[in-house]
Amino acid sequence: MKAKSNIKRSLPVILIVAFMVIGVGYKLIEIQFIEGPELREKAAKTTLQYRNIAPARGNIYAMDGALLATTMPEYRVHMDVGTVSDELFFDQVDELAYGLSKVFKDRNPGDYERYLRSNRNHRYLLIRRKASHYELIQLKKLPIFNRGKYKGGLVYEQLNSRQMPLGKIAERTIGYYRNGIKVGLEGAFSPDLSGNPGKALAQKISRGQWKPLIDRNNVDPRDGCDLITTLDVRIQDVAHTALLRALEYHQADHGSVIVMDVKTGGIRAISNLGRTEKGTYFEDYNYAIGESTEPGSTFKLPALIAALEDGRVDTAKIVDTKGGMHKFYQYEMYDSRRGGYGEISLGRAFELSSNIGLARVIHEAYKDDPERFINRLHKMNLDVPTGVEIMGEPNPKIPHPDDQDWSGISLPWMATGYGVQMTPLQTLSFYNAIANDGVMMSPHLVSEMVSEGRLLKNVEPKVVNPAVCSKQVLTQVQDLLKGVVEHGTATNLKHPLVSMAGKTGTCVLNYWRTGETKEYQASFAGYFPAENPIYSCIVVVYKPKKEFGYYGSDVAAPVFKEIALKTMALVPQAPERLAVNPNSHGALAALPQEMDVLARNLNLQNPHQPSSQSLVLAEYQDSSLSEPTAFSGNTLLPNLYGVSAMDALYFLENQGIKVEIEGHGKVVRQSVRSGTPLNQIKYIRLKLAI
């Protein structure tokens, strides 16, 4: 009875076990024969995949072939230790460790050997996250690795790193494209630069790591095409250096410079610098293309052209500047000089940048028909963007009588550059047209697109407007722009080596706010040489400190002048354009190579080439250039006569000398005799004059 009782108690357990065995067996049969093919296919997909191979991004070049942006190959290197035989591994692991230490110089051989031995069975052991192409070549020669991928276990994956070989030159214009954000040329031409990705079979090893496999269905990537830009790295360096020095001296918030080829509209240089909290400057935004502000007096040029073209005024017309203040309805306008200029011709009012002179003339000419004035501005393409290739250019703002905020003062204020809004590039595009005998060109940054040595696209210069004004008016305003430099607001630009023409601009940024310290924007737009111009240029400096000067003539014009002189020194065809006044005397500060080119262009002997890479100084008198001396790195104080205030200050303060400046313009007197050892000078006073 007891045995039966035990059997009865054991029967449920036996049945449960039997059912479990049957269930497991059925599941095995189901997996093997019913679900098996699907599961095996799914497993294969999770361990083997065709993965994208990124193509090499196309390069961006300057016009002379200098690399501005390029893709440098980097490699993530692993070791499939499991594929290396025991005999080979233990026989040569110490030699491999020694080689790795020698290539990377980050660990000693013992550390590398312990790392390799402790991971003997690792299938995807990390050797280097980012190895250069040169380092990869060295790795392939090392013991074990020289047996190749399948016997030596060397596995690597190419990565592409974007680099700018020339550093920060035109950084915002070259731009970038990452995480969907498009900036500059990299963003605008990203589809062309990107190329087409390839595909390669890869095996998943562990922890998201993939090992490339050789497969006949692998597809090589097609690299992106290259861009040849219109930028000239020599002019770019000149523009960047001149702007930086001015911003530092005037402690400005930010600034921009553009240099453009007059005949083609090709942008030769573009620099944008903003101030950091630490007082340093870097390219934080493309102000030249993206920042639209009230231009101030540089807009007096199109305003005057409109009135001349419509036959409403004549440059000989006498205008009363009303003692420096005039009311338009209930609003007061003040002239650029306290007390005004009295009764002067309209042409002279333009050269002296008289606000009241221009405003009164435009107001009288168009107050009964303001739309005619606006239509004339539109015919000069001032209401449309330039269409430059990179993104971020806003539309210009030209007020219209139909606007809700149009009022009786809109016309006179527009005549002086208020109420309108334009970017530096849009303003320069118009000045470039005046330099180009009235033909407005489309500003552009790319001249060619190339792939594997083949020309894919040639960007021809594009005419936007064949004549912004008549030939008669063009000749008049060209003479006035020369007059601004010869006897107007920019006489500090006069130089015996290079003739210049243009217009100063000074704009009060917060004029509508009462009780606040005024903030300014200083600018100069023009071209050089004044006869047969080669380049146009605009300089804009935003919020310079008032105590260091804020007028366009004091802040922006000296930058323009430095760019003009140094750029023309680099131009091969410069000799016939550089006119030297035989009775002139002064000094020129430049880089050594620039001074050497300048001497050759003038057919002068340059007996000494300083080894310094900083500024050098040379005096000129009676058409001859003196022997240049090191302007920086010199042990003796040079003769600073004729040197700009910025150049002199830059040199002296770098020597630790306290400087006091009196006046404006160039150095005409120095309190310490030239030839004095610099280490003996603690203080110097410089007298400046225009």
C-alpha positions as CSV (number, residue, x, y, z in Angstrom):
1,M,0.0,0.0,0.0
2,K,2.8,2.3,0.8
3,A,4.5,1.6,-2.6
4,K,1.2,2.5,-4.4
5,S,0.9,5.6,-2.4
6,N,4.4,6.7,-3.4
7,I,3.6,6.0,-7.1
8,K,0.4,8.0,-6.9
9,R,2.3,10.9,-5.3
10,S,5.1,10.7,-8.0
11,L,2.8,10.5,-11.0
12,P,2.1,14.3,-11.3
13,V,5.7,15.1,-11.2
14,I,6.5,12.5,-13.9
15,L,3.7,13.9,-16.1
16,I,5.0,17.4,-15.7
17,V,8.5,16.4,-16.6
18,A,7.2,14.4,-19.6
19,F,5.2,17.4,-20.9
20,M,8.3,19.7,-20.4
21,V,10.5,17.3,-22.4
22,I,7.9,17.1,-25.2
23,G,7.5,20.9,-25.2
24,V,11.2,21.5,-25.4
25,G,11.6,18.9,-28.1
26,Y,8.7,20.5,-30.1
27,K,10.3,24.0,-29.7
28,L,13.6,22.6,-30.9
29,I,11.9,21.1,-33.9
30,E,10.0,24.4,-34.5
31,I,13.2,26.5,-34.3
32,Q,15.2,24.1,-36.5
33,F,12.7,23.4,-39.3
34,I,9.9,26.1,-39.1
35,E,11.5,29.3,-37.7
36,G,15.1,28.4,-38.5
37,P,15.5,30.0,-41.9
38,E,14.0,33.3,-40.7
39,L,16.0,33.4,-37.6
40,R,19.3,32.6,-39.4
41,E,18.5,35.4,-41.9
42,K,17.8,37.8,-39.1
43,A,21.1,36.8,-37.3
44,A,23.0,37.3,-40.5
45,K,21.5,40.8,-40.9
46,T,22.6,41.8,-37.4
47,T,26.2,40.5,-37.8
48,L,26.7,41.3,-41.5
49,Q,25.8,44.5,-43.1
50,Y,26.6,46.7,-46.1
51,R,27.7,49.9,-44.5
52,N,28.2,53.3,-46.0
53,I,31.7,54.5,-46.7
54,A,32.0,58.3,-46.5
55,P,33.7,59.9,-49.6
56,A,36.5,62.4,-49.3
57,R,35.1,65.9,-49.2
58,G,36.3,68.1,-52.0
59,N,39.0,70.7,-51.3
60,I,38.6,74.5,-51.4
61,Y,41.4,76.4,-52.9
62,A,42.5,80.1,-53.2
63,M,42.9,81.5,-56.7
64,D,46.7,80.7,-56.6
65,G,46.1,77.1,-55.6
66,A,46.7,77.5,-51.9
67,L,44.6,75.1,-49.8
68,L,41.9,76.8,-47.8
69,A,40.1,73.7,-46.7
70,T,40.9,70.0,-47.2
71,T,39.9,66.6,-46.0
72,M,42.8,64.9,-44.2
73,P,42.5,61.1,-43.8
74,E,42.6,59.7,-40.3
75,Y,42.3,56.1,-39.3
76,R,40.7,54.2,-36.4
77,V,43.0,51.2,-35.9
78,H,42.1,48.0,-34.2
79,M,43.8,44.5,-33.9
80,D,41.8,41.3,-34.4
81,V,44.1,39.4,-32.0
82,G,42.1,36.2,-32.4
83,T,43.2,35.8,-36.0
84,V,46.9,35.8,-35.1
85,S,48.4,32.3,-34.4
86,D,49.8,31.6,-31.0
87,E,53.3,30.9,-32.4
88,L,53.4,34.3,-34.3
89,F,51.8,36.3,-31.4
90,F,54.1,35.0,-28.6
91,D,57.2,35.1,-30.8
92,Q,56.8,38.7,-31.9
93,V,54.5,40.5,-29.4
94,D,57.5,42.2,-27.8
95,E,58.7,43.5,-31.1
96,L,55.2,44.8,-32.0
97,A,55.0,46.5,-28.6
98,Y,58.4,48.2,-29.2
99,G,57.2,49.4,-32.7
100,L,53.9,50.8,-31.4
101,S,55.8,52.8,-28.7
102,K,58.1,54.2,-31.4
103,V,55.3,55.1,-33.8
104,F,52.9,56.8,-31.3
105,K,55.4,57.8,-28.5
106,D,52.6,57.7,-25.9
107,R,53.5,54.6,-23.9
108,N,56.6,52.6,-23.2
109,P,57.1,49.2,-24.9
110,G,56.3,47.4,-21.6
111,D,52.9,49.0,-21.3
112,Y,52.0,48.1,-24.9
113,E,53.2,44.5,-24.4
114,R,51.1,44.1,-21.2
115,Y,48.1,45.6,-23.0
116,L,48.4,43.2,-26.0
117,R,49.0,40.0,-23.8
118,S,46.1,40.8,-21.4
119,N,43.8,41.0,-24.5
120,R,45.1,38.0,-26.3
121,N,41.6,36.7,-27.2
122,H,40.1,40.1,-28.0
123,R,38.6,40.2,-31.5
124,Y,38.7,43.9,-32.0
125,L,41.3,45.5,-29.8
126,L,41.6,49.3,-30.0
127,I,45.1,50.4,-31.0
128,R,44.5,54.0,-32.0
129,R,41.4,56.2,-32.3
130,K,42.9,58.6,-34.7
131,A,46.1,57.7,-36.6
132,S,47.5,59.8,-39.4
133,H,48.2,58.4,-42.9
134,Y,51.9,58.4,-42.2
135,E,51.4,56.5,-38.9
136,L,49.3,53.9,-40.7
137,I,52.1,53.3,-43.2
138,Q,54.5,52.8,-40.3
139,L,52.1,50.4,-38.6
140,K,51.9,48.2,-41.7
141,K,55.6,47.6,-41.5
142,L,55.6,46.4,-37.8
143,P,56.1,42.8,-36.8
144,I,52.8,40.7,-36.8
145,F,51.0,43.6,-38.6
146,N,53.2,43.1,-41.6
147,R,51.4,39.8,-42.1
148,G,48.3,41.6,-43.3
149,K,44.7,41.7,-42.1
150,Y,44.0,38.0,-41.8
151,K,47.2,36.7,-40.4
152,G,48.5,39.8,-38.7
153,G,45.1,41.1,-37.4
154,L,45.6,44.7,-38.5
155,V,42.2,46.3,-39.1
156,Y,41.6,50.0,-39.8
157,E,38.7,52.2,-40.8
158,Q,39.3,55.5,-42.7
159,L,37.8,58.7,-41.1
160,N,37.8,62.1,-42.8
161,S,38.8,65.1,-40.8
162,R,38.2,68.7,-42.2
163,Q,41.1,71.0,-41.8
164,M,42.1,74.6,-42.8
165,P,45.8,74.5,-43.6
166,L,46.1,78.3,-43.6
167,G,44.5,78.7,-40.1
168,K,41.9,81.3,-39.5
169,I,42.1,83.0,-42.9
170,A,38.5,83.8,-44.1
171,E,37.2,81.2,-41.6
172,R,33.5,82.3,-41.7
173,T,33.5,82.6,-45.5
174,I,35.0,79.2,-45.9
175,G,32.5,78.0,-43.3
176,Y,31.4,74.5,-42.3
177,Y,28.6,72.0,-42.7
178,R,27.8,69.8,-39.7
179,N,24.7,68.6,-38.0
180,G,22.6,70.2,-40.7
181,I,24.0,73.7,-40.1
182,K,25.3,75.3,-43.3
183,V,27.8,78.1,-43.1
184,G,29.9,79.8,-45.8
185,L,31.1,78.0,-48.9
186,E,31.2,74.6,-47.1
187,G,27.4,75.0,-46.5
188,A,26.4,76.5,-49.8
189,F,28.3,74.0,-52.0
190,S,27.9,71.0,-49.7
191,P,26.2,68.8,-52.3
192,D,29.0,69.3,-54.7
193,L,31.8,69.0,-52.1
194,S,30.2,65.9,-50.5
195,G,30.4,63.4,-53.4
196,N,28.6,60.1,-53.2
197,P,29.1,57.5,-50.5
198,G,30.3,53.9,-51.2
199,K,29.2,50.6,-49.6
200,A,31.3,47.9,-48.0
201,L,30.4,44.6,-46.3
202,A,31.2,44.7,-42.6
203,Q,30.9,42.2,-39.7
204,K,29.7,43.2,-36.3
205,I,32.2,42.1,-33.7
206,S,31.1,43.5,-30.4
207,R,30.0,46.6,-28.6
208,G,28.8,48.3,-31.8
209,Q,32.2,47.7,-33.6
210,W,32.2,46.7,-37.2
211,K,35.0,44.9,-39.0
212,P,35.3,45.6,-42.8
213,L,35.2,42.5,-45.1
214,I,36.3,42.1,-48.7
215,D,33.3,41.5,-51.0
216,R,32.8,41.7,-54.7
217,N,29.7,43.8,-54.2
218,N,31.6,46.6,-52.4
219,V,31.2,50.0,-54.1
220,D,34.0,52.6,-53.8
221,P,32.9,56.1,-52.8
222,R,33.1,59.0,-55.3
223,D,34.9,61.9,-53.8
224,G,33.5,65.4,-53.8
225,C,34.5,68.0,-56.4
226,D,37.0,70.9,-55.6
227,L,36.2,74.6,-55.5
228,I,38.6,77.2,-56.8
229,T,37.7,80.5,-55.1
230,T,38.5,84.1,-56.1
231,L,40.3,84.7,-52.8
232,D,44.0,85.8,-52.9
233,V,45.7,84.7,-49.7
234,R,48.2,87.5,-49.9
235,I,45.5,90.2,-50.1
236,Q,43.5,88.3,-47.5
237,D,46.4,88.4,-45.1
238,V,46.9,92.1,-45.7
239,A,43.2,92.8,-45.1
240,H,43.0,90.6,-42.0
241,T,46.1,92.1,-40.4
242,A,45.1,95.7,-41.1
243,L,41.6,95.2,-39.7
244,L,42.8,93.4,-36.6
245,R,45.2,96.2,-35.8
246,A,42.5,98.9,-36.2
247,L,40.0,97.0,-34.0
248,E,42.6,96.4,-31.3
249,Y,43.6,100.1,-31.3
250,H,40.1,101.4,-31.3
251,Q,38.8,98.7,-29.0
252,A,35.8,98.3,-31.4
253,D,33.1,95.7,-31.0
254,H,33.6,94.2,-34.5
255,G,34.5,95.0,-38.1
256,S,34.7,93.8,-41.6
257,V,36.7,94.3,-44.8
258,I,36.1,93.3,-48.4
259,V,38.4,93.7,-51.3
260,M,36.9,93.1,-54.8
261,D,38.3,92.8,-58.3
262,V,36.8,95.8,-60.1
263,K,36.4,94.2,-63.6
264,T,35.1,90.8,-62.6
265,G,33.4,91.2,-59.2
266,G,35.6,88.4,-57.8
267,I,36.1,88.8,-54.0
268,R,39.9,88.8,-53.4
269,A,39.7,89.2,-49.6
270,I,37.0,89.2,-46.9
271,S,37.7,89.5,-43.2
272,N,35.2,89.5,-40.3
273,L,36.4,90.0,-36.7
274,G,34.4,90.2,-33.5
275,R,35.6,91.0,-30.0
276,T,35.5,88.4,-27.2
277,E,35.0,89.0,-23.5
278,K,38.8,88.8,-23.1
279,G,39.3,91.6,-25.6
280,T,40.7,89.4,-28.4
281,Y,39.2,89.1,-31.9
282,F,38.2,86.1,-34.0
283,E,35.9,85.4,-36.9
284,D,32.6,84.8,-35.1
285,Y,30.2,86.0,-37.8
286,N,30.2,87.0,-41.4
287,Y,29.4,90.7,-40.9
288,A,30.4,91.7,-44.4
289,I,27.7,89.6,-45.9
290,G,25.1,89.1,-43.2
291,E,24.9,92.3,-41.2
292,S,22.6,95.0,-42.5
293,T,22.9,98.5,-40.9
294,E,22.3,102.1,-41.7
295,P,25.4,103.0,-43.8
296,G,25.6,106.7,-43.0
297,S,27.4,109.0,-45.4
298,T,28.6,106.3,-47.9
299,F,25.0,106.3,-49.1
300,K,25.3,110.0,-50.1
301,L,26.9,108.7,-53.3
302,P,23.8,106.9,-54.7
303,A,21.6,109.7,-53.4
304,L,23.6,112.3,-55.3
305,I,23.7,110.2,-58.4
306,A,19.9,109.9,-58.4
307,A,19.4,113.6,-58.2
308,L,22.0,114.3,-60.9
309,E,20.6,111.6,-63.2
310,D,17.1,113.0,-62.9
311,G,18.4,116.5,-63.7
312,R,17.1,117.9,-60.4
313,V,20.5,119.3,-59.3
314,D,24.0,120.2,-60.5
315,T,27.2,119.9,-58.6
316,A,27.8,123.6,-59.1
317,K,24.6,124.4,-57.3
318,I,25.2,126.6,-54.2
319,V,23.7,125.2,-51.0
320,D,23.5,126.9,-47.6
321,T,24.5,124.6,-44.7
322,K,22.7,126.9,-42.3
323,G,25.3,127.2,-39.6
324,G,25.5,123.5,-39.0
325,M,21.9,122.9,-38.0
326,H,18.7,122.8,-39.9
327,K,15.1,121.8,-39.1
328,F,13.2,119.5,-41.3
329,Y,9.7,120.0,-40.0
330,Q,10.1,119.7,-36.2
331,Y,13.3,117.5,-36.4
332,E,16.8,119.0,-36.1
333,M,19.6,117.7,-38.3
334,Y,23.2,118.6,-37.5
335,D,26.1,118.9,-39.9
336,S,29.3,116.9,-39.8
337,R,31.2,120.0,-38.5
338,R,30.1,122.3,-35.8
339,G,29.0,125.6,-37.3
340,G,28.5,124.0,-40.8
341,Y,30.4,125.0,-43.9
342,G,28.5,128.2,-44.9
343,E,27.4,128.5,-48.5
344,I,29.2,125.9,-50.7
345,S,28.6,124.1,-53.9
346,L,26.9,120.8,-53.9
347,G,30.0,119.1,-55.1
348,R,32.0,120.6,-52.3
349,A,29.3,119.6,-49.8
350,F,29.7,116.0,-51.0
351,E,33.5,116.1,-50.6
352,L,33.2,117.5,-47.1
353,S,30.3,115.1,-46.3
354,S,27.9,117.9,-45.3
355,N,24.7,116.3,-44.0
356,I,22.7,119.5,-44.3
357,G,24.0,120.2,-47.8
358,L,22.9,116.8,-49.2
359,A,19.7,116.6,-47.2
360,R,18.4,120.0,-48.2
361,V,19.1,119.4,-51.9
362,I,17.5,115.9,-52.0
363,H,14.5,117.2,-50.0
364,E,13.9,120.2,-52.3
365,A,14.3,118.0,-55.4
366,Y,11.9,115.2,-54.4
367,K,9.6,116.4,-51.7
368,D,6.7,116.6,-54.1
369,D,7.5,113.4,-55.9
370,P,9.5,111.1,-53.4
371,E,8.6,108.0,-55.4
372,R,10.7,109.2,-58.3
373,F,13.8,109.3,-56.0
374,I,13.0,105.7,-54.8
375,N,12.5,104.4,-58.3
376,R,15.9,105.9,-59.4
377,L,17.5,104.0,-56.5
378,H,15.8,100.8,-57.6
379,K,17.2,101.3,-61.2
380,M,20.6,101.3,-59.6
381,N,19.9,97.8,-58.1
382,L,20.1,99.1,-54.5
383,D,16.9,97.4,-53.5
384,V,18.0,93.8,-54.3
385,P,20.7,91.6,-52.7
386,T,23.9,90.9,-54.5
387,G,23.2,87.1,-54.8
388,V,26.7,86.1,-53.5
389,E,26.9,82.3,-53.3
390,I,27.0,81.9,-49.5
391,M,23.8,82.0,-47.5
392,G,22.8,84.7,-45.0
393,E,22.6,87.8,-47.1
394,P,19.5,89.9,-46.1
395,N,17.5,92.1,-48.5
396,P,18.5,95.8,-48.5
397,K,15.9,98.1,-47.0
398,I,15.0,101.1,-49.2
399,P,12.0,103.0,-47.7
400,H,9.0,103.7,-49.9
401,P,6.3,106.4,-49.7
402,D,3.7,103.6,-49.4
403,D,5.3,102.4,-46.2
404,Q,3.4,103.0,-43.0
405,D,6.4,104.7,-41.3
406,W,7.2,107.0,-44.2
407,S,7.1,110.7,-43.2
408,G,8.3,114.1,-44.3
409,I,11.7,113.5,-42.9
410,S,12.3,110.2,-44.7
411,L,13.8,111.9,-47.7
412,P,16.4,114.2,-46.0
413,W,17.4,111.4,-43.6
414,M,17.8,108.9,-46.5
415,A,20.1,111.4,-48.2
416,T,22.5,111.1,-45.3
417,G,22.3,107.3,-45.1
418,Y,19.7,106.9,-42.3
419,G,16.5,104.9,-42.7
420,V,18.1,102.7,-45.3
421,Q,19.8,99.5,-44.4
422,M,22.6,97.7,-46.4
423,T,25.3,95.2,-45.8
424,P,29.0,96.1,-46.5
425,L,29.0,93.9,-49.6
426,Q,25.9,95.6,-51.0
427,T,27.5,99.0,-50.5
428,L,30.7,97.9,-52.0
429,S,28.9,96.4,-55.0
430,F,27.7,99.8,-55.9
431,Y,31.0,101.6,-55.4
432,N,32.6,98.8,-57.5
433,A,30.2,99.7,-60.3
434,I,31.4,103.4,-60.2
435,A,35.0,102.2,-60.3
436,N,34.0,99.9,-63.3
437,D,32.8,102.8,-65.4
438,G,29.2,102.2,-64.3
439,V,29.0,98.5,-65.0
440,M,27.7,96.6,-61.9
441,M,29.1,93.1,-61.5
442,S,27.8,90.3,-59.5
443,P,30.1,89.7,-56.5
444,H,31.2,86.1,-56.3
445,L,33.6,83.9,-54.4
446,V,33.9,80.8,-56.6
447,S,35.5,80.8,-60.1
448,E,35.8,77.1,-60.9
449,M,34.5,73.7,-59.9
450,V,36.9,70.8,-60.6
451,S,36.7,67.0,-60.2
452,E,39.7,64.7,-60.6
453,G,41.5,67.4,-62.6
454,R,38.5,67.9,-65.0
455,L,36.9,71.3,-65.2
456,L,33.2,70.8,-64.4
457,K,32.1,74.4,-64.2
458,N,33.7,77.8,-65.0
459,V,32.0,80.7,-63.3
460,E,32.0,83.6,-65.8
461,P,31.8,87.2,-64.4
462,K,28.2,88.3,-64.5
463,V,27.0,91.8,-65.3
464,V,24.0,92.8,-63.1
465,N,23.5,96.3,-64.5
466,P,25.4,97.5,-67.6
467,A,25.0,101.2,-66.6
468,V,24.0,102.3,-63.1
469,C,24.0,105.9,-64.4
470,S,24.9,107.9,-67.5
471,K,28.5,108.5,-68.6
472,Q,28.2,112.2,-67.8
473,V,27.1,111.7,-64.2
474,L,29.6,108.9,-63.8
475,T,32.5,111.2,-64.7
476,Q,31.2,113.8,-62.3
477,V,31.0,111.5,-59.3
478,Q,34.3,109.8,-60.1
479,D,35.9,113.3,-59.8
480,L,34.1,113.9,-56.6
481,L,35.3,110.7,-55.1
482,K,38.9,111.6,-55.9
483,G,38.1,115.1,-54.4
484,V,37.2,113.4,-51.1
485,V,40.8,112.2,-50.9
486,E,42.5,115.2,-52.4
487,H,40.8,117.9,-50.4
488,G,37.8,116.5,-48.6
489,T,37.2,114.3,-45.5
490,A,39.8,111.7,-46.4
491,T,43.0,113.7,-47.1
492,N,44.8,111.4,-44.8
493,L,44.6,108.8,-47.6
494,K,46.7,110.9,-50.0
495,H,49.9,109.0,-50.8
496,P,52.6,109.5,-53.5
497,L,52.7,105.8,-54.4
498,V,49.0,105.0,-54.9
499,S,46.1,107.2,-55.8
500,M,42.8,106.5,-54.1
501,A,39.1,107.5,-54.3
502,G,36.1,106.9,-52.1
503,K,33.8,108.2,-49.5
504,T,33.9,108.3,-45.7
505,G,31.0,107.2,-43.6
506,T,30.1,107.9,-39.9
507,C,26.8,106.7,-38.6
508,V,25.3,107.2,-35.1
509,L,23.9,103.8,-34.3
510,N,21.6,104.8,-31.4
511,Y,20.6,108.3,-32.5
512,W,16.9,107.8,-31.5
513,R,17.8,107.1,-27.8
514,T,18.1,110.1,-25.6
515,G,20.3,110.2,-22.6
516,E,22.6,107.4,-23.8
517,T,26.2,107.6,-24.8
518,K,26.3,107.7,-28.6
519,E,27.7,104.7,-30.4
520,Y,29.1,104.9,-33.9
521,Q,29.9,102.9,-37.0
522,A,32.8,104.2,-39.1
523,S,33.3,103.2,-42.7
524,F,35.1,103.9,-45.9
525,A,34.2,102.6,-49.3
526,G,36.2,103.3,-52.5
527,Y,38.7,102.0,-55.0
528,F,42.4,102.2,-56.0
529,P,44.2,103.4,-58.0
530,A,41.9,106.3,-58.7
531,E,42.7,106.1,-62.4
532,N,42.1,102.7,-64.1
533,P,41.0,101.1,-60.8
534,I,42.0,97.5,-60.1
535,Y,40.4,96.9,-56.7
536,S,37.4,98.3,-54.7
537,C,37.4,98.0,-51.0
538,I,35.1,98.7,-48.0
539,V,36.1,98.9,-44.4
540,V,33.4,99.0,-41.6
541,V,34.3,99.3,-37.9
542,Y,31.4,98.9,-35.5
543,K,31.4,100.7,-32.2
544,P,34.9,102.1,-31.9
545,K,35.7,103.7,-28.5
546,K,35.0,107.4,-28.9
547,E,38.1,108.5,-27.1
548,F,40.2,106.8,-29.8
549,G,38.3,108.3,-32.7
550,Y,35.0,107.4,-34.3
551,Y,34.8,109.2,-37.7
552,G,35.2,107.2,-40.9
553,S,38.3,109.3,-41.8
554,D,40.0,108.4,-38.5
555,V,39.0,104.8,-38.0
556,A,38.2,103.1,-41.3
557,A,40.2,105.2,-43.9
558,P,43.6,104.3,-42.4
559,V,42.7,100.6,-42.8
560,F,41.7,101.2,-46.4
561,K,45.0,103.0,-47.0
562,E,47.1,100.2,-45.6
563,I,45.3,97.7,-47.7
564,A,45.7,99.8,-50.8
565,L,49.4,100.4,-50.4
566,K,50.3,96.8,-49.5
567,T,48.0,95.3,-52.1
568,M,49.4,97.4,-54.9
569,A,52.9,96.4,-53.8
570,L,51.9,92.8,-54.6
571,V,50.3,93.5,-58.0
572,P,52.6,92.5,-60.9
573,Q,51.3,95.3,-63.2
574,A,51.8,98.0,-60.5
575,P,54.8,100.0,-61.9
576,E,52.9,102.1,-64.3
577,R,50.2,102.7,-61.7
578,L,52.4,103.8,-58.8
579,A,53.1,107.5,-59.3
580,V,55.8,108.9,-57.1
581,N,55.8,112.6,-56.3
582,P,59.5,113.6,-56.8
583,N,59.2,116.2,-54.0
584,S,57.6,113.8,-51.5
585,H,59.1,112.5,-48.3
586,G,57.7,110.0,-46.0
587,A,57.9,106.4,-44.8
588,L,56.2,103.1,-45.6
589,A,55.7,100.2,-43.2
590,A,55.2,96.8,-44.8
591,L,56.2,93.2,-44.6
592,P,59.7,92.4,-45.9
593,Q,58.5,90.5,-49.0
594,E,56.0,93.3,-49.7
595,M,58.7,96.0,-49.5
596,D,60.9,93.9,-51.8
597,V,58.1,93.7,-54.4
598,L,57.4,97.3,-54.0
599,A,61.0,98.2,-54.7
600,R,61.1,96.0,-57.8
601,N,57.8,97.5,-59.1
602,L,59.3,101.0,-58.8
603,N,62.6,99.9,-60.3
604,L,64.5,100.8,-57.2
605,Q,67.4,99.0,-55.6
606,N,66.6,97.2,-52.3
607,P,70.1,96.3,-51.0
608,H,69.0,94.7,-47.8
609,Q,66.3,92.1,-47.1
610,P,65.6,91.9,-43.4
611,S,65.3,88.4,-42.0
612,S,62.5,89.5,-39.7
613,Q,59.0,88.4,-40.7
614,S,57.5,91.4,-39.0
615,L,57.1,94.9,-40.3
616,V,60.0,96.8,-41.9
617,L,60.3,100.5,-42.5
618,A,61.7,102.3,-45.5
619,E,61.8,106.0,-46.2
620,Y,61.2,107.4,-49.7
621,Q,62.4,110.8,-51.0
622,D,63.1,112.1,-54.5
623,S,61.7,108.9,-56.1
624,S,64.1,106.6,-54.3
625,L,63.5,104.1,-51.5
626,S,65.9,103.9,-48.6
627,E,67.3,100.7,-47.2
628,P,64.5,99.0,-45.2
629,T,65.1,98.4,-41.5
630,A,63.4,96.0,-39.2
631,F,60.3,97.7,-37.9
632,S,59.7,95.0,-35.4
633,G,62.6,93.1,-33.7
634,N,64.8,96.1,-34.2
635,T,67.1,97.1,-31.3
636,L,67.2,100.8,-32.3
637,L,64.3,103.3,-32.6
638,P,63.7,104.0,-36.3
639,N,62.7,107.3,-37.8
640,L,58.9,107.2,-37.6
641,Y,58.3,110.2,-39.9
642,G,55.4,109.6,-42.2
643,V,54.3,106.3,-40.5
644,S,50.6,106.0,-39.6
645,A,49.6,106.2,-36.0
646,M,48.4,102.6,-35.9
647,D,51.7,101.3,-37.3
648,A,53.8,103.4,-34.9
649,L,51.6,102.4,-31.9
650,Y,51.7,98.8,-32.8
651,F,55.5,98.8,-33.0
652,L,56.2,100.9,-29.9
653,E,53.7,99.2,-27.6
654,N,55.1,95.8,-28.6
655,Q,58.4,97.1,-27.3
656,G,56.9,98.0,-23.9
657,I,57.1,101.7,-24.6
658,K,54.4,104.0,-23.3
659,V,53.1,106.2,-26.1
660,E,51.4,109.6,-26.0
661,I,49.8,110.8,-29.3
662,E,48.9,114.3,-30.2
663,G,46.8,115.1,-33.3
664,H,45.6,112.9,-36.2
665,G,47.2,111.4,-39.3
666,K,50.8,110.4,-39.7
667,V,53.9,111.0,-37.5
668,V,55.6,114.3,-38.2
669,R,57.6,114.5,-35.0
670,Q,58.9,112.1,-32.3
671,S,60.2,113.1,-28.9
672,V,63.0,110.5,-28.9
673,R,65.8,110.7,-31.5
674,S,65.9,107.8,-34.0
675,G,68.8,105.4,-33.3
676,T,68.2,105.4,-29.6
677,P,68.3,101.8,-28.2
678,L,64.8,100.7,-27.6
679,N,65.6,99.1,-24.2
680,Q,66.4,102.6,-23.0
681,I,63.1,104.2,-23.9
682,K,60.3,104.2,-21.4
683,Y,58.1,106.9,-22.9
684,I,57.7,108.6,-26.3
685,R,55.5,111.4,-27.6
686,L,54.4,111.4,-31.2
687,K,52.9,114.4,-33.0
688,L,50.6,113.6,-35.9
689,A,49.4,115.7,-38.7
690,I,47.4,115.1,-41.9
